[in-house]
Amino acid sequence: MEFNELEELIGAEKKVGIFDRIIKSFGKKPRKPKKPKKSKNDSTRPSKFDEFIKEVNPKDPAYETVVRVAGLCDEAVIIAREKLNLEGKLQVLEEEIKEVSAYELLGDEDIEYLKEMLERYTGLSQDRSALRYQITGFDRGLEKMQGLEEDAKAVLDNVRDAERMQRIFKHDLMHLEGEKNELQYERDNLTSASDFIYRFSIGLVALFATGLTAIVFLHIFRDMDVFFPVAVMSIVLIFVISAIYLFKNYVHRQLRFNLRKQHKAVELINKKSVVYAYYSNFLTFIYKKYDVRNSDKLSQNIKDYENYKYLVTRYDAIRDMLYRTEGQIDFFMKDKSIENTAVTLESFAKTVNIDDKRKYFKELTTERDRLAGKVKDLEERHASIWNDLVLINEEIGASKVIDAMMQRYIDEVGKLVDLKLRQEEEEEIVS
């Protein structure tokens, strides 16, 4: 008996004639009642029908019949619960079978075609990932090489010459700056020497004046002959003055010569600084334009850009092939009603195993047949119990206790059906 037929019985307004409708639903004649098989736990398991047994006096002739009906109703409820559980498992199996049944319907050519397409898609996807990694590994300066490759090739020699001239002028400027500092140091020393000569001359004049004064005093007050001392002092004075004059003249000549060399050094520094600035500005402009640090990097970028263009062209070709292959796989899967159970087609191509799917389909169908056989056995047991209950009811006539137990059975089955329907509705809402 199916549960949708039981649901119609649950909504009946009268209990009278309920067994007649159940008999009609089976379409079979009642058989002689059989004693229900007792499970190992029947003696310990509580039953929802024990309360009806307590209402009947054990000495009543109908007591054994009531106990038997309670056992049949309890067994029928257990069977109904098992049948609902098995039908739920069958429903899940049917969904899984529906999912993998498309693989079982594929022919050998279709299987080979799908395997080939999935292998091609996986290979192309791996090649694309590898190329993407290689492309992203290039220097970011290659982005500015687009459209400027020929200009970079033309200017590369000029950049190398400019770097060479920049190094030369930088070395010259450093050398000239060193000479300028040395000349400045020499000028400071010559200036110090000139100042020393000036102070020394003043001191020497003061010394000779003092000596001459002493000689005059000696001649006046002591009547001393001063001819010889004066002659000696005169000779010494002439010699010293001549030496001072020569040394001072030499210092002044060196100062003038130093000044001329400094002017020449400054002039050279200014000229070379202008040229150095020209090369520096030119290189700064080139470096900024091509986003490089030197001519070697520019030369490397030119070579890398050739490889970059080749990889980008190959990447675009692989991407187009990948999209075409993906379209072919999608069309084939839709045509063969194959569902993509993975998040992406790439994940599906990497994880799907057609042979395992076909093997799994056979396992699922075997399990479905096994569960369907169990459901059929339960239905036969359920029909047997109902036949027994109908025959018992016909033998003893109307009984309020038995009618109440049957109504309790119908209510319990109705609760199980309602619970299953609510669970299915919640699963639909969640999905």
One Martini backbone bead per residue (centre of mass of N, CA, C, O) as a GRO file, in nm:
protein
  431
    1MET     BB    1   0.096   0.036   0.023
    2GLU     BB    2   0.057   0.365  -0.021
    3PHE     BB    3   0.090   0.680   0.137
    4ASN     BB    4  -0.122   0.843  -0.024
    5GLU     BB    5  -0.353   0.651   0.064
    6LEU     BB    6  -0.323   0.704   0.370
    7GLU     BB    7  -0.387   1.010   0.360
    8GLU     BB    8  -0.684   0.965   0.281
    9LEU     BB    9  -0.752   0.810   0.546
   10ILE     BB   10  -0.683   1.034   0.753
   11GLY     BB   11  -0.931   1.233   0.640
   12ALA     BB   12  -1.149   1.078   0.761
   13GLU     BB   13  -1.464   1.109   0.938
   14LYS     BB   14  -1.503   0.794   0.948
   15LYS     BB   15  -1.452   0.465   1.075
   16VAL     BB   16  -1.658   0.343   0.917
   17GLY     BB   17  -1.518   0.139   0.661
   18ILE     BB   18  -1.196   0.150   0.656
   19PHE     BB   19  -1.121  -0.149   0.578
   20ASP     BB   20  -1.264  -0.156   0.304
   21ARG     BB   21  -1.076   0.059   0.169
   22ILE     BB   22  -0.813  -0.098   0.211
   23ILE     BB   23  -0.893  -0.348   0.048
   24LYS     BB   24  -0.934  -0.194  -0.221
   25SER     BB   25  -0.648  -0.085  -0.247
   26PHE     BB   26  -0.523  -0.374  -0.292
   27GLY     BB   27  -0.711  -0.591  -0.453
   28LYS     BB   28  -0.743  -0.813  -0.223
   29LYS     BB   29  -0.787  -1.094  -0.052
   30PRO     BB   30  -0.815  -1.203   0.243
   31ARG     BB   31  -0.612  -1.357   0.462
   32LYS     BB   32  -0.488  -1.557   0.672
   33PRO     BB   33  -0.380  -1.508   0.967
   34LYS     BB   34  -0.064  -1.415   1.097
   35LYS     BB   35   0.190  -1.432   1.294
   36PRO     BB   36   0.385  -1.214   1.419
   37LYS     BB   37   0.703  -1.111   1.406
   38LYS     BB   38   0.943  -1.113   1.649
   39SER     BB   39   1.162  -0.933   1.788
   40LYS     BB   40   1.423  -0.920   2.010
   41ASN     BB   41   1.297  -0.624   2.135
   42ASP     BB   42   0.992  -0.656   2.211
   43SER     BB   43   1.017  -0.690   2.532
   44THR     BB   44   1.162  -0.384   2.565
   45ARG     BB   45   0.999  -0.221   2.371
   46PRO     BB   46   0.817   0.045   2.341
   47SER     BB   47   0.466   0.108   2.292
   48LYS     BB   48   0.186   0.290   2.154
   49PHE     BB   49  -0.023   0.022   2.236
   50ASP     BB   50  -0.021  -0.048   2.547
   51GLU     BB   51  -0.269   0.118   2.653
   52PHE     BB   52  -0.486  -0.069   2.520
   53ILE     BB   53  -0.419  -0.325   2.678
   54LYS     BB   54  -0.485  -0.204   2.966
   55GLU     BB   55  -0.805  -0.180   2.906
   56VAL     BB   56  -0.788  -0.494   2.916
   57ASN     BB   57  -0.879  -0.779   3.042
   58PRO     BB   58  -0.702  -1.073   3.069
   59LYS     BB   59  -0.983  -1.244   3.100
   60ASP     BB   60  -1.056  -1.161   2.835
   61PRO     BB   61  -1.114  -1.312   2.531
   62ALA     BB   62  -0.998  -1.040   2.369
   63TYR     BB   63  -0.704  -1.002   2.465
   64GLU     BB   64  -0.531  -1.154   2.253
   65THR     BB   65  -0.635  -0.989   2.016
   66VAL     BB   66  -0.532  -0.712   2.113
   67VAL     BB   67  -0.234  -0.791   2.128
   68ARG     BB   68  -0.210  -0.865   1.831
   69VAL     BB   69  -0.296  -0.590   1.712
   70ALA     BB   70  -0.075  -0.425   1.848
   71GLY     BB   71   0.160  -0.573   1.710
   72LEU     BB   72   0.074  -0.508   1.420
   73CYS     BB   73   0.073  -0.199   1.443
   74ASP     BB   74   0.364  -0.167   1.536
   75GLU     BB   75   0.488  -0.305   1.286
   76ALA     BB   76   0.363  -0.111   1.077
   77VAL     BB   77   0.511   0.142   1.176
   78ILE     BB   78   0.794   0.039   1.132
   79ILE     BB   79   0.760  -0.012   0.832
   80ALA     BB   80   0.690   0.278   0.755
   81ARG     BB   81   0.958   0.400   0.848
   82GLU     BB   82   1.143   0.229   0.673
   83LYS     BB   83   1.014   0.309   0.403
   84LEU     BB   84   1.076   0.611   0.421
   85ASN     BB   85   1.382   0.585   0.444
   86LEU     BB   86   1.422   0.429   0.178
   87GLU     BB   87   1.294   0.644  -0.006
   88GLY     BB   88   1.501   0.861   0.060
   89LYS     BB   89   1.743   0.702  -0.050
   90LEU     BB   90   1.627   0.663  -0.331
   91GLN     BB   91   1.616   0.961  -0.405
   92VAL     BB   92   1.919   1.010  -0.387
   93LEU     BB   93   1.998   0.792  -0.591
   94GLU     BB   94   1.842   0.907  -0.831
   95GLU     BB   95   2.005   1.168  -0.847
   96GLU     BB   96   2.280   1.031  -0.891
   97ILE     BB   97   2.197   0.869  -1.137
   98LYS     BB   98   2.119   1.113  -1.309
   99GLU     BB   99   2.407   1.237  -1.306
  100VAL     BB  100   2.559   0.951  -1.427
  101SER     BB  101   2.387   0.839  -1.672
  102ALA     BB  102   2.523   0.983  -1.912
  103TYR     BB  103   2.783   0.804  -1.913
  104GLU     BB  104   2.635   0.531  -1.990
  105LEU     BB  105   2.527   0.652  -2.280
  106LEU     BB  106   2.798   0.645  -2.385
  107GLY     BB  107   3.000   0.596  -2.631
  108ASP     BB  108   3.308   0.523  -2.738
  109GLU     BB  109   3.343   0.781  -2.906
  110ASP     BB  110   3.246   0.979  -2.690
  111ILE     BB  111   3.458   0.911  -2.479
  112GLU     BB  112   3.708   0.979  -2.647
  113TYR     BB  113   3.626   1.269  -2.708
  114LEU     BB  114   3.603   1.372  -2.415
  115LYS     BB  115   3.887   1.300  -2.324
  116GLU     BB  116   4.034   1.468  -2.534
  117MET     BB  117   3.911   1.743  -2.456
  118LEU     BB  118   3.997   1.743  -2.157
  119GLU     BB  119   4.300   1.715  -2.207
  120ARG     BB  120   4.325   1.967  -2.377
  121TYR     BB  121   4.219   2.166  -2.169
  122THR     BB  122   4.428   2.106  -1.948
  123GLY     BB  123   4.680   2.170  -2.117
  124LEU     BB  124   4.603   2.461  -2.192
  125SER     BB  125   4.576   2.564  -1.903
  126GLN     BB  126   4.870   2.511  -1.821
  127ASP     BB  127   5.002   2.682  -2.042
  128ARG     BB  128   4.870   2.947  -1.960
  129SER     BB  129   4.984   2.961  -1.673
  130ALA     BB  130   5.283   2.955  -1.755
  131LEU     BB  131   5.274   3.209  -1.934
  132ARG     BB  132   5.172   3.404  -1.721
  133TYR     BB  133   5.420   3.373  -1.541
  134GLN     BB  134   5.628   3.469  -1.750
  135ILE     BB  135   5.506   3.747  -1.810
  136THR     BB  136   5.511   3.852  -1.507
  137GLY     BB  137   5.840   3.818  -1.491
  138PHE     BB  138   5.879   4.067  -1.625
  139ASP     BB  139   5.965   4.370  -1.667
  140ARG     BB  140   5.783   4.663  -1.626
  141GLY     BB  141   5.931   4.824  -1.860
  142LEU     BB  142   5.786   4.678  -2.104
  143GLU     BB  143   5.530   4.856  -2.117
  144LYS     BB  144   5.704   5.101  -2.261
  145MET     BB  145   5.783   4.938  -2.534
  146GLN     BB  146   5.529   4.990  -2.664
  147GLY     BB  147   5.604   5.139  -2.975
  148LEU     BB  148   5.945   5.170  -2.890
  149GLU     BB  149   6.143   4.966  -3.012
  150GLU     BB  150   6.279   5.114  -3.254
  151ASP     BB  151   6.376   5.359  -3.092
  152ALA     BB  152   6.555   5.198  -2.898
  153LYS     BB  153   6.747   5.087  -3.110
  154ALA     BB  154   6.841   5.370  -3.222
  155VAL     BB  155   6.935   5.490  -2.921
  156LEU     BB  156   7.141   5.293  -2.791
  157ASP     BB  157   7.417   5.404  -2.893
  158ASN     BB  158   7.382   5.689  -2.775
  159VAL     BB  159   7.363   5.598  -2.483
  160ARG     BB  160   7.643   5.472  -2.466
  161ASP     BB  161   7.798   5.730  -2.539
  162ALA     BB  162   7.684   5.903  -2.311
  163GLU     BB  163   7.793   5.728  -2.079
  164ARG     BB  164   8.090   5.756  -2.156
  165MET     BB  165   8.101   6.070  -2.145
  166GLN     BB  166   8.004   6.096  -1.857
  167ARG     BB  167   8.242   5.952  -1.729
  168ILE     BB  168   8.464   6.136  -1.836
  169PHE     BB  169   8.353   6.410  -1.724
  170LYS     BB  170   8.343   6.319  -1.433
  171HIS     BB  171   8.644   6.270  -1.406
  172ASP     BB  172   8.737   6.555  -1.486
  173LEU     BB  173   8.583   6.709  -1.268
  174MET     BB  174   8.719   6.574  -1.030
  175HIS     BB  175   9.006   6.663  -1.111
  176LEU     BB  176   8.949   6.972  -1.120
  177GLU     BB  177   8.853   6.996  -0.831
  178GLY     BB  178   9.120   6.907  -0.713
  179GLU     BB  179   9.295   7.131  -0.836
  180LYS     BB  180   9.136   7.365  -0.717
  181ASN     BB  181   9.193   7.292  -0.423
  182GLU     BB  182   9.502   7.304  -0.446
  183LEU     BB  183   9.513   7.600  -0.538
  184GLN     BB  184   9.375   7.712  -0.289
  185TYR     BB  185   9.584   7.605  -0.093
  186GLU     BB  186   9.827   7.752  -0.219
  187ARG     BB  187   9.712   8.040  -0.188
  188ASP     BB  188   9.694   8.033   0.116
  189ASN     BB  189   9.998   7.997   0.158
  190LEU     BB  190  10.093   8.251   0.002
  191THR     BB  191   9.937   8.452   0.174
  192SER     BB  192  10.075   8.377   0.435
  193ALA     BB  193  10.361   8.452   0.334
  194SER     BB  194  10.304   8.749   0.275
  195ASP     BB  195  10.229   8.821   0.564
  196PHE     BB  196  10.494   8.736   0.689
  197ILE     BB  197  10.675   8.934   0.535
  198TYR     BB  198  10.544   9.186   0.640
  199ARG     BB  199  10.593   9.132   0.944
  200PHE     BB  200  10.899   9.090   0.915
  201SER     BB  201  10.970   9.373   0.812
  202ILE     BB  202  10.872   9.529   1.053
  203GLY     BB  203  11.054   9.388   1.258
  204LEU     BB  204  11.326   9.458   1.118
  205VAL     BB  205  11.301   9.765   1.133
  206ALA     BB  206  11.280   9.778   1.438
  207LEU     BB  207  11.553   9.645   1.492
  208PHE     BB  208  11.734   9.850   1.341
  209ALA     BB  209  11.637  10.097   1.495
  210THR     BB  210  11.738  10.001   1.766
  211GLY     BB  211  12.033   9.967   1.688
  212LEU     BB  212  12.083  10.258   1.593
  213THR     BB  213  12.016  10.388   1.863
  214ALA     BB  214  12.237  10.251   2.025
  215ILE     BB  215  12.475  10.364   1.862
  216VAL     BB  216  12.417  10.661   1.911
  217PHE     BB  217  12.441  10.650   2.220
  218LEU     BB  218  12.736  10.549   2.224
  219HIS     BB  219  12.854  10.791   2.066
  220ILE     BB  220  12.762  11.019   2.259
  221PHE     BB  221  12.821  10.905   2.563
  222ARG     BB  222  13.109  10.725   2.479
  223ASP     BB  223  13.271  10.780   2.224
  224MET     BB  224  13.209  10.575   1.995
  225ASP     BB  225  13.293  10.376   1.735
  226VAL     BB  226  13.047  10.335   1.443
  227PHE     BB  227  13.140  10.240   1.168
  228PHE     BB  228  13.146   9.934   1.176
  229PRO     BB  229  12.852   9.876   1.269
  230VAL     BB  230  12.718  10.035   1.044
  231ALA     BB  231  12.833   9.874   0.812
  232VAL     BB  232  12.721   9.600   0.893
  233MET     BB  233  12.422   9.684   0.907
  234SER     BB  234  12.405   9.771   0.614
  235ILE     BB  235  12.473   9.505   0.483
  236VAL     BB  236  12.252   9.339   0.617
  237LEU     BB  237  12.016   9.514   0.526
  238ILE     BB  238  12.058   9.478   0.226
  239PHE     BB  239  12.038   9.170   0.223
  240VAL     BB  240  11.757   9.147   0.351
  241ILE     BB  241  11.601   9.325   0.156
  242SER     BB  242  11.666   9.156  -0.092
  243ALA     BB  243  11.541   8.891   0.008
  244ILE     BB  244  11.260   8.997   0.058
  245TYR     BB  245  11.206   9.096  -0.224
  246LEU     BB  246  11.241   8.829  -0.371
  247PHE     BB  247  11.033   8.664  -0.210
  248LYS     BB  248  10.793   8.854  -0.261
  249ASN     BB  249  10.804   8.839  -0.566
  250TYR     BB  250  10.762   8.533  -0.581
  251VAL     BB  251  10.488   8.528  -0.442
  252HIS     BB  252  10.338   8.713  -0.641
  253ARG     BB  253  10.381   8.536  -0.888
  254GLN     BB  254  10.240   8.283  -0.773
  255LEU     BB  255   9.967   8.420  -0.734
  256ARG     BB  256   9.917   8.490  -1.030
  257PHE     BB  257   9.952   8.201  -1.135
  258ASN     BB  258   9.728   8.079  -0.957
  259LEU     BB  259   9.498   8.252  -1.064
  260ARG     BB  260   9.515   8.156  -1.357
  261LYS     BB  261   9.466   7.855  -1.294
  262GLN     BB  262   9.192   7.896  -1.162
  263HIS     BB  263   9.048   8.019  -1.402
  264LYS     BB  264   9.095   7.778  -1.587
  265ALA     BB  265   8.956   7.565  -1.411
  266VAL     BB  266   8.680   7.704  -1.400
  267GLU     BB  267   8.635   7.707  -1.702
  268LEU     BB  268   8.649   7.402  -1.742
  269ILE     BB  269   8.426   7.328  -1.544
  270ASN     BB  270   8.199   7.481  -1.689
  271LYS     BB  271   8.217   7.338  -1.958
  272LYS     BB  272   8.195   7.043  -1.855
  273SER     BB  273   7.926   7.083  -1.701
  274VAL     BB  274   7.754   7.133  -1.948
  275VAL     BB  275   7.807   6.863  -2.087
  276TYR     BB  276   7.730   6.683  -1.850
  277ALA     BB  277   7.437   6.787  -1.832
  278TYR     BB  278   7.352   6.697  -2.110
  279TYR     BB  279   7.396   6.392  -2.070
  280SER     BB  280   7.227   6.363  -1.815
  281ASN     BB  281   6.957   6.460  -1.934
  282PHE     BB  282   6.943   6.254  -2.159
  283LEU     BB  283   6.950   6.000  -1.976
  284THR     BB  284   6.709   6.070  -1.801
  285PHE     BB  285   6.504   6.069  -2.031
  286ILE     BB  286   6.552   5.778  -2.126
  287TYR     BB  287   6.504   5.629  -1.859
  288LYS     BB  288   6.212   5.736  -1.824
  289LYS     BB  289   6.092   5.643  -2.093
  290TYR     BB  290   6.200   5.319  -2.045
  291ASP     BB  291   6.244   5.227  -1.755
  292VAL     BB  292   6.562   5.259  -1.675
  293ARG     BB  293   6.920   5.255  -1.571
  294ASN     BB  294   7.055   5.153  -1.846
  295SER     BB  295   7.179   5.027  -2.138
  296ASP     BB  296   7.171   4.730  -2.055
  297LYS     BB  297   6.870   4.730  -1.980
  298LEU     BB  298   6.769   4.820  -2.254
  299SER     BB  299   6.885   4.582  -2.412
  300GLN     BB  300   6.732   4.366  -2.249
  301ASN     BB  301   6.445   4.476  -2.314
  302ILE     BB  302   6.459   4.428  -2.615
  303LYS     BB  303   6.489   4.123  -2.592
  304ASP     BB  304   6.243   4.071  -2.404
  305TYR     BB  305   6.028   4.187  -2.597
  306GLU     BB  306   6.047   3.966  -2.802
  307ASN     BB  307   5.959   3.744  -2.605
  308TYR     BB  308   5.700   3.880  -2.514
  309LYS     BB  309   5.555   3.879  -2.786
  310TYR     BB  310   5.564   3.576  -2.824
  311LEU     BB  311   5.408   3.500  -2.563
  312VAL     BB  312   5.154   3.666  -2.620
  313THR     BB  313   5.080   3.528  -2.883
  314ARG     BB  314   5.062   3.246  -2.759
  315TYR     BB  315   4.855   3.312  -2.542
  316ASP     BB  316   4.627   3.397  -2.735
  317ALA     BB  317   4.611   3.129  -2.885
  318ILE     BB  318   4.549   2.950  -2.636
  319ARG     BB  319   4.298   3.101  -2.547
  320ASP     BB  320   4.132   3.047  -2.802
  321MET     BB  321   4.150   2.739  -2.784
  322LEU     BB  322   4.020   2.720  -2.506
  323TYR     BB  323   3.746   2.845  -2.579
  324ARG     BB  324   3.674   2.642  -2.798
  325THR     BB  325   3.692   2.392  -2.620
  326GLU     BB  326   3.484   2.484  -2.415
  327GLY     BB  327   3.249   2.499  -2.617
  328GLN     BB  328   3.257   2.201  -2.702
  329ILE     BB  329   3.209   2.083  -2.421
  330ASP     BB  330   2.942   2.223  -2.359
  331PHE     BB  331   2.787   2.113  -2.599
  332PHE     BB  332   2.828   1.813  -2.536
  333MET     BB  333   2.706   1.813  -2.248
  334LYS     BB  334   2.426   1.916  -2.332
  335ASP     BB  335   2.368   1.693  -2.542
  336LYS     BB  336   2.432   1.458  -2.302
  337SER     BB  337   2.344   1.553  -2.013
  338ILE     BB  338   2.597   1.681  -1.867
  339GLU     BB  339   2.707   1.764  -1.554
  340ASN     BB  340   2.858   2.024  -1.367
  341THR     BB  341   2.996   1.960  -1.040
  342ALA     BB  342   3.181   2.187  -1.055
  343VAL     BB  343   3.281   2.510  -1.042
  344THR     BB  344   3.460   2.450  -1.291
  345LEU     BB  345   3.578   2.330  -1.584
  346GLU     BB  346   3.866   2.282  -1.489
  347SER     BB  347   3.793   2.109  -1.243
  348PHE     BB  348   3.638   1.898  -1.402
  349ALA     BB  349   3.874   1.807  -1.593
  350LYS     BB  350   4.067   1.718  -1.347
  351THR     BB  351   3.846   1.514  -1.186
  352VAL     BB  352   3.726   1.356  -1.400
  353ASN     BB  353   3.601   1.001  -1.439
  354ILE     BB  354   3.445   0.809  -1.657
  355ASP     BB  355   3.492   0.521  -1.553
  356ASP     BB  356   3.402   0.581  -1.264
  357LYS     BB  357   3.117   0.675  -1.335
  358ARG     BB  358   3.022   0.406  -1.459
  359LYS     BB  359   3.079   0.237  -1.211
  360TYR     BB  360   2.900   0.404  -1.020
  361PHE     BB  361   2.635   0.351  -1.168
  362LYS     BB  362   2.628   0.047  -1.111
  363GLU     BB  363   2.629   0.073  -0.806
  364LEU     BB  364   2.370   0.241  -0.782
  365THR     BB  365   2.175   0.044  -0.925
  366THR     BB  366   2.222  -0.188  -0.730
  367GLU     BB  367   2.131  -0.034  -0.477
  368ARG     BB  368   1.851   0.037  -0.581
  369ASP     BB  369   1.749  -0.252  -0.619
  370ARG     BB  370   1.787  -0.333  -0.327
  371LEU     BB  371   1.598  -0.118  -0.201
  372ALA     BB  372   1.351  -0.187  -0.372
  373GLY     BB  373   1.325  -0.474  -0.257
  374LYS     BB  374   1.279  -0.385   0.034
  375VAL     BB  375   1.028  -0.217  -0.021
  376LYS     BB  376   0.862  -0.451  -0.133
  377ASP     BB  377   0.872  -0.622   0.123
  378LEU     BB  378   0.736  -0.413   0.302
  379GLU     BB  379   0.472  -0.400   0.142
  380GLU     BB  380   0.400  -0.699   0.183
  381ARG     BB  381   0.397  -0.688   0.489
  382HIS     BB  382   0.189  -0.465   0.508
  383ALA     BB  383  -0.039  -0.619   0.358
  384SER     BB  384  -0.048  -0.859   0.552
  385ILE     BB  385  -0.128  -0.699   0.802
  386TRP     BB  386  -0.391  -0.585   0.688
  387ASN     BB  387  -0.525  -0.854   0.636
  388ASP     BB  388  -0.519  -0.945   0.927
  389LEU     BB  389  -0.685  -0.708   1.042
  390VAL     BB  390  -0.938  -0.753   0.871
  391LEU     BB  391  -1.000  -1.043   0.966
  392ILE     BB  392  -1.023  -0.976   1.264
  393ASN     BB  393  -1.252  -0.769   1.235
  394GLU     BB  394  -1.455  -0.979   1.108
  395GLU     BB  395  -1.456  -1.185   1.346
  396ILE     BB  396  -1.526  -0.970   1.599
  397GLY     BB  397  -1.606  -0.709   1.505
  398ALA     BB  398  -1.686  -0.451   1.678
  399SER     BB  399  -1.412  -0.238   1.821
  400LYS     BB  400  -1.298   0.018   2.000
  401VAL     BB  401  -1.003  -0.061   2.050
  402ILE     BB  402  -0.928  -0.136   1.761
  403ASP     BB  403  -1.013   0.129   1.632
  404ALA     BB  404  -0.815   0.301   1.799
  405MET     BB  405  -0.555   0.161   1.700
  406MET     BB  406  -0.599   0.223   1.400
  407GLN     BB  407  -0.604   0.530   1.435
  408ARG     BB  408  -0.323   0.549   1.558
  409TYR     BB  409  -0.176   0.436   1.315
  410ILE     BB  410  -0.268   0.651   1.114
  411ASP     BB  411  -0.145   0.891   1.270
  412GLU     BB  412   0.149   0.798   1.269
  413VAL     BB  413   0.178   0.785   0.964
  414GLY     BB  414   0.100   1.081   0.916
  415LYS     BB  415   0.343   1.201   1.068
  416LEU     BB  416   0.563   1.079   0.891
  417VAL     BB  417   0.469   1.214   0.629
  418ASP     BB  418   0.484   1.508   0.725
  419LEU     BB  419   0.784   1.504   0.799
  420LYS     BB  420   0.886   1.444   0.516
  421LEU     BB  421   0.763   1.691   0.374
  422ARG     BB  422   0.914   1.907   0.542
  423GLN     BB  423   1.200   1.818   0.469
  424GLU     BB  424   1.169   1.867   0.163
  425GLU     BB  425   1.102   2.168   0.182
  426GLU     BB  426   1.364   2.255   0.325
  427GLU     BB  427   1.557   2.153   0.103
  428GLU     BB  428   1.445   2.338  -0.120
  429ILE     BB  429   1.506   2.606   0.018
  430VAL     BB  430   1.812   2.568   0.049
  431SER     BB  431   1.858   2.504  -0.268
   0.00000   0.00000   0.00000
